[in-house]
Amino acid sequence: MLKTRIITALIMAPIAVGGIFFLPPLGFALFTGIIITIGAWEWGNLAGLTGQAGRIAYAALVAAILYGLIIVNAVGVLWLALAWWVVCFILVRQYPDASQYWQPTPIRAVMGLLVLVPAWVGLNHLRNGDFVFGEISNNLLLILYVFCIVWVADIGAYFSGRAFGKAKLAPRVSPGKSWAGVWGGLLAVGVFSVVISLLADASMLNGALLLVASLITGSVSVLGDLLESMMKRFRGIKDSSQLLPGHGGIMDRIDSLTAAIPVFALLITLLGWLAASGL
């Protein structure tokens, strides 16, 4: 299993890095749109569309929506995403008692739209917006930063959870997660944001605001993970698919990012560091 995971990672990492960091804006939109469309195919299974025809049709619908939103004003979609993740917090806390309300396949399909579409819009907003923070104005570094928030939170959660993780975060959704993991992950994110602010030569105020925005984003990333875990538990499956041998599916790799990206994009837009711009 470990050998399979390593081989898959060695194949996928260069593709992901090249597609995200070396393509022009339109190519970036297409590349990330393909990833989201594959994620939609997997979400079709989470929604209860067990047949391939239904899952492909759902993925095609998501792709069509992305195409229609390619020149949309991102801020409205990002506000919708924020509202959606507040709802998700309630759904996760009340699982399984409230599952009767979202059990129907059409509702779960709409949930997938609210997860996937704003993530793509937010990611392209980060890629194409006019960005300035301290001495940094490179959008690719901005994208790398939000990815790092999720990665740093995961690493911090892993080590603190192993050391101190007795109180479970959401045992009915994801028994392995603990409150110690959450706090350890957020501590790591906080330290990371302070270091980046210093490297960017940002003002003390902007550094403090970045710290707050990063902690909020790190918190929401945990919710993204929990939401997909809840959907998989409800469906009785371990992975969203087997597309990535040893790693599960695309959704298993981007679940935290689907929550973190739109929320972070909205926050830094409201803070005035990112303004809308075209492809």
PLY file of the C-alpha trace (Angstrom):
ply
format ascii 1.0
element vertex 279
property float x
property float y
property float z
element edge 278
property int vertex1
property int vertex2
end_header
0.00 0.00 0.00
2.79 2.44 0.89
4.59 1.71 -2.38
1.37 2.34 -4.31
0.79 5.63 -2.50
4.33 6.80 -3.25
4.11 5.90 -6.94
0.76 7.66 -7.30
2.10 10.75 -5.53
5.20 10.84 -7.75
3.00 10.74 -10.85
0.33 13.19 -9.71
2.51 15.80 -7.99
4.22 17.12 -11.16
0.86 17.25 -12.96
-0.74 19.21 -10.13
2.20 21.59 -9.74
2.41 22.20 -13.49
-1.30 22.73 -13.90
-1.67 25.09 -10.97
1.56 27.07 -11.06
2.71 27.13 -14.69
-0.42 27.62 -16.80
-1.79 30.97 -18.00
-5.12 32.09 -16.48
-7.36 30.41 -19.05
-5.34 27.20 -18.92
-5.51 27.35 -15.12
-9.30 27.69 -15.29
-9.56 24.69 -17.61
-7.17 22.56 -15.56
-8.91 23.28 -12.27
-12.28 22.87 -13.98
-11.29 19.34 -14.99
-10.34 18.53 -11.41
-13.64 19.90 -10.10
-15.57 17.99 -12.78
-13.89 14.73 -11.73
-14.74 15.63 -8.14
-18.35 16.08 -9.27
-18.33 12.60 -10.80
-17.26 11.28 -7.41
-19.82 13.41 -5.57
-22.51 11.85 -7.74
-21.77 8.61 -5.91
-21.91 10.40 -2.55
-25.26 11.83 -3.60
-26.61 8.36 -4.33
-26.20 8.27 -8.10
-24.80 4.74 -8.24
-25.10 4.31 -12.01
-22.36 5.64 -14.29
-24.85 7.46 -16.54
-26.19 9.51 -13.64
-22.74 10.32 -12.31
-21.48 11.39 -15.74
-24.57 13.53 -16.28
-24.02 15.20 -12.91
-20.37 15.88 -13.73
-21.42 17.34 -17.09
-23.90 19.62 -15.30
-21.16 20.89 -12.98
-18.84 21.48 -15.95
-21.57 23.47 -17.70
-22.12 25.59 -14.58
-18.40 26.29 -14.33
-18.34 27.38 -17.97
-21.26 29.72 -17.32
-19.49 31.27 -14.35
-16.13 31.83 -16.02
-16.59 35.61 -16.11
-18.91 35.96 -13.10
-18.27 38.41 -10.29
-16.80 36.06 -7.73
-17.81 37.89 -4.56
-21.49 36.90 -4.67
-20.57 33.23 -5.11
-18.07 33.47 -2.24
-20.71 34.92 0.09
-22.95 31.98 -0.85
-20.09 29.63 0.00
-19.64 31.22 3.43
-23.35 30.82 4.17
-23.20 27.23 2.97
-20.32 26.29 5.28
-22.22 27.75 8.23
-25.07 25.40 7.31
-22.57 22.53 7.01
-21.40 23.19 10.56
-24.95 22.60 11.75
-25.38 19.48 9.59
-22.17 17.92 10.88
-23.01 18.70 14.51
-26.46 17.15 14.17
-25.42 13.99 12.31
-27.05 11.48 12.12
-30.22 12.99 13.58
-30.63 15.61 10.84
-29.69 13.31 7.95
-33.36 12.77 7.17
-33.51 16.31 5.82
-30.71 15.85 3.26
-31.10 12.14 2.56
-32.88 12.54 -0.84
-30.48 12.28 -3.76
-31.46 15.64 -5.33
-30.64 17.46 -2.09
-27.27 15.76 -1.80
-26.61 16.64 -5.44
-27.29 20.31 -4.68
-24.96 20.04 -1.70
-22.24 18.96 -4.10
-22.81 22.05 -6.23
-22.42 24.24 -3.15
-19.15 22.50 -2.28
-17.52 22.30 -5.70
-18.61 25.35 -7.68
-17.56 28.05 -5.14
-14.21 26.29 -4.69
-13.50 26.67 -8.42
-14.73 30.28 -8.49
-12.65 31.14 -5.43
-9.53 29.49 -6.81
-9.75 31.40 -10.08
-10.45 34.61 -8.17
-7.20 34.02 -6.27
-5.39 33.35 -9.54
-6.66 36.35 -11.50
-7.44 39.08 -8.98
-5.26 42.12 -8.41
-3.39 41.14 -5.26
-1.11 43.05 -2.89
-0.06 42.13 0.66
2.96 43.87 2.06
5.74 43.43 -0.50
4.04 40.44 -2.15
1.86 40.73 -5.26
2.29 37.30 -6.85
-1.04 35.47 -7.15
0.68 32.11 -7.39
2.19 32.67 -3.95
-1.30 33.55 -2.74
-2.62 30.21 -4.00
0.33 28.42 -2.44
-0.44 30.17 0.85
-4.02 28.91 1.10
-2.84 25.40 0.19
-0.23 25.67 2.93
-2.88 26.68 5.47
-4.60 23.35 4.87
-1.37 21.34 4.83
0.03 23.02 7.95
-3.29 22.53 9.77
-3.27 18.84 8.83
0.31 18.33 9.99
-0.26 20.19 13.26
-3.47 18.25 13.86
-1.74 14.93 13.22
1.02 15.42 15.77
-1.05 17.14 18.45
-3.86 14.64 18.00
-1.50 11.70 18.45
0.00 13.28 21.56
-3.07 14.70 23.27
-6.12 13.54 21.32
-8.50 12.11 23.89
-11.54 14.36 23.51
-13.13 13.49 20.15
-14.22 16.28 17.82
-17.08 14.56 16.00
-17.07 10.85 16.91
-20.23 10.04 14.93
-18.71 11.54 11.77
-14.94 10.99 11.99
-13.84 9.11 15.13
-10.15 9.77 14.48
-10.38 13.54 14.83
-9.89 15.20 18.21
-10.16 18.67 19.68
-6.46 18.54 20.49
-5.84 18.01 16.78
-7.91 21.05 15.90
-6.14 23.32 18.39
-2.72 21.98 17.42
-3.47 22.55 13.74
-4.66 26.10 14.37
-1.59 26.84 16.47
0.59 25.71 13.58
-1.42 27.84 11.15
-1.05 30.85 13.44
2.72 30.49 13.60
2.88 30.03 9.83
0.85 33.18 9.17
3.08 35.27 11.46
6.19 34.03 9.65
4.67 34.87 6.26
3.67 38.36 7.43
7.24 39.01 8.54
8.64 37.73 5.24
6.17 39.90 3.34
7.18 42.95 5.39
3.51 43.57 6.18
2.36 46.12 8.72
1.47 44.95 12.20
-2.22 45.54 11.48
-2.16 43.57 8.26
-0.19 40.82 9.97
-2.85 40.60 12.67
-5.63 40.53 10.09
-3.86 37.80 8.12
-3.57 35.80 11.33
-7.34 36.06 11.92
-8.16 35.22 8.29
-5.79 32.24 8.36
-7.24 30.87 11.61
-10.78 31.15 10.22
-9.67 29.43 7.03
-7.93 26.66 8.96
-11.06 26.10 11.03
-13.26 25.89 7.95
-10.86 23.45 6.29
-11.58 21.00 9.12
-15.28 21.37 8.34
-14.66 20.52 4.68
-13.02 17.27 5.74
-15.82 16.47 8.17
-18.53 17.11 5.59
-17.08 14.62 3.13
-16.54 12.10 5.95
-20.20 12.51 6.88
-21.33 11.94 3.30
-19.13 8.84 2.94
-20.31 7.45 6.27
-23.93 7.96 5.23
-23.27 6.15 1.93
-21.28 3.42 3.67
-18.13 3.89 1.58
-14.52 4.45 2.58
-13.25 6.56 -0.34
-14.93 8.85 -2.84
-13.46 6.67 -5.62
-10.38 4.63 -6.47
-9.00 6.99 -9.12
-5.78 7.58 -7.17
-4.41 4.19 -6.11
-3.47 4.26 -2.46
-5.04 7.69 -1.99
-8.72 7.17 -2.76
-10.37 9.76 -4.97
-9.99 13.40 -5.94
-12.51 14.47 -3.30
-10.50 12.68 -0.64
-7.56 14.93 -1.52
-9.39 18.25 -1.94
-12.20 18.06 0.63
-10.52 20.53 3.02
-9.53 22.83 0.15
-13.11 23.07 -1.15
-14.01 24.79 2.12
-10.81 26.75 2.69
-10.42 28.31 -0.75
-13.70 30.24 -1.11
-13.71 31.40 2.51
-10.12 32.62 2.33
-10.74 34.30 -1.03
-13.73 36.15 0.42
-11.88 37.24 3.55
-8.87 38.72 1.77
-11.18 40.41 -0.74
-13.10 42.06 2.08
-9.78 43.08 3.66
-8.85 44.86 0.44
-5.84 42.73 -0.52
-7.51 41.13 -3.55
-9.66 42.81 -6.20
-11.55 41.17 -9.04
-9.88 40.93 -12.43
-10.63 39.05 -15.67
-8.94 36.01 -17.17
0 1
1 2
2 3
3 4
4 5
5 6
6 7
7 8
8 9
9 10
10 11
11 12
12 13
13 14
14 15
15 16
16 17
17 18
18 19
19 20
20 21
21 22
22 23
23 24
24 25
25 26
26 27
27 28
28 29
29 30
30 31
31 32
32 33
33 34
34 35
35 36
36 37
37 38
38 39
39 40
40 41
41 42
42 43
43 44
44 45
45 46
46 47
47 48
48 49
49 50
50 51
51 52
52 53
53 54
54 55
55 56
56 57
57 58
58 59
59 60
60 61
61 62
62 63
63 64
64 65
65 66
66 67
67 68
68 69
69 70
70 71
71 72
72 73
73 74
74 75
75 76
76 77
77 78
78 79
79 80
80 81
81 82
82 83
83 84
84 85
85 86
86 87
87 88
88 89
89 90
90 91
91 92
92 93
93 94
94 95
95 96
96 97
97 98
98 99
99 100
100 101
101 102
102 103
103 104
104 105
105 106
106 107
107 108
108 109
109 110
110 111
111 112
112 113
113 114
114 115
115 116
116 117
117 118
118 119
119 120
120 121
121 122
122 123
123 124
124 125
125 126
126 127
127 128
128 129
129 130
130 131
131 132
132 133
133 134
134 135
135 136
136 137
137 138
138 139
139 140
140 141
141 142
142 143
143 144
144 145
145 146
146 147
147 148
148 149
149 150
150 151
151 152
152 153
153 154
154 155
155 156
156 157
157 158
158 159
159 160
160 161
161 162
162 163
163 164
164 165
165 166
166 167
167 168
168 169
169 170
170 171
171 172
172 173
173 174
174 175
175 176
176 177
177 178
178 179
179 180
180 181
181 182
182 183
183 184
184 185
185 186
186 187
187 188
188 189
189 190
190 191
191 192
192 193
193 194
194 195
195 196
196 197
197 198
198 199
199 200
200 201
201 202
202 203
203 204
204 205
205 206
206 207
207 208
208 209
209 210
210 211
211 212
212 213
213 214
214 215
215 216
216 217
217 218
218 219
219 220
220 221
221 222
222 223
223 224
224 225
225 226
226 227
227 228
228 229
229 230
230 231
231 232
232 233
233 234
234 235
235 236
236 237
237 238
238 239
239 240
240 241
241 242
242 243
243 244
244 245
245 246
246 247
247 248
248 249
249 250
250 251
251 252
252 253
253 254
254 255
255 256
256 257
257 258
258 259
259 260
260 261
261 262
262 263
263 264
264 265
265 266
266 267
267 268
268 269
269 270
270 271
271 272
272 273
273 274
274 275
275 276
276 277
277 278
